[in-house]
Amino acid sequence: MSTVQQGPNLQNSASSNIKIVRIITAIQVIRLAGIQLILKVQAGLFPSYFAYPFGVGDLFIGLVALPLAYLLRTGGTRKYALVIAWNSVGLADLLFASTVASYGGLNPTIMTDLQTALVVVPVSILLHVVTIALLLTKPLKLFFSKSSV
């Protein structure tokens, strides 16, 4: 009898969690601000070895955010794998960019020139971590495993 009671609770939990995941995923469109990196290189204000790879990474994550959030309205194992991979790539891009900026000898005045990065990077890291944590919960694993491809 306890499994019958868990069914609706898991379903409600999955429904609310998937809404949260979709909202957080859509918010990642803010990563389009990575275009600033590429524009700074074009103006000669930022080193290309840093700006091009991480700017393109930010643009990729930002461009995919809204279509992926829309796609997640239904489950499926491929969508689950896609959203896990997308979040992992987005998180890795941010962590690697932060590491290169810290240890790669970027001039501190350059970093203060990108005020957006001081807010967007930590918030985006947190959003990716929260999304991955939610995706690893039992209700969402069941949602994605029992739904269509």
Residue pairs with C-beta under 8 A, 6 or more apart in sequence:
10 138
10 139
10 142
11 139
13 137
13 139
14 139
14 140
14 142
14 143
17 134
17 137
17 139
17 140
17 143
18 72
18 73
18 75
18 140
18 143
20 134
21 72
21 83
21 131
21 134
21 135
21 140
22 69
22 72
22 73
23 69
24 127
24 130
24 131
24 134
25 65
25 68
25 69
25 72
25 83
25 131
26 65
26 66
26 69
27 65
27 127
28 61
28 62
28 65
28 90
28 124
28 127
28 128
29 62
29 65
29 66
30 62
30 120
30 123
30 124
31 58
31 59
31 61
31 62
31 65
31 90
31 120
31 124
32 58
32 59
32 62
32 63
33 58
33 62
33 116
33 120
34 54
34 55
34 56
34 57
34 58
34 59
34 61
34 62
35 55
35 58
35 59
36 55
36 114
36 116
37 46
37 50
37 51
37 52
37 54
37 55
37 58
37 114
38 51
38 52
38 55
38 56
38 59
40 46
40 51
40 113
40 114
41 47
41 48
41 51
41 52
41 55
45 110
45 113
46 110
47 106
47 110
50 97
50 100
50 101
50 104
50 106
54 93
54 96
54 97
54 100
57 89
57 90
57 93
57 97
58 93
60 89
61 86
61 89
61 90
61 93
64 86
68 82
68 83
68 86
71 79
71 82
72 79
72 83
74 147
74 148
75 143
75 144
75 145
75 146
75 147
75 148
76 144
76 147
76 148
76 149
77 144
77 145
77 149
78 149
79 144
79 149
80 135
80 140
80 141
80 144
80 145
83 131
83 135
84 132
84 135
87 128
87 131
87 132
87 135
88 132
90 124
90 128
91 125
91 128
91 129
91 132
94 121
94 124
94 125
94 128
95 125
97 121
98 121
100 106
101 111
111 117
111 118
134 140
135 141
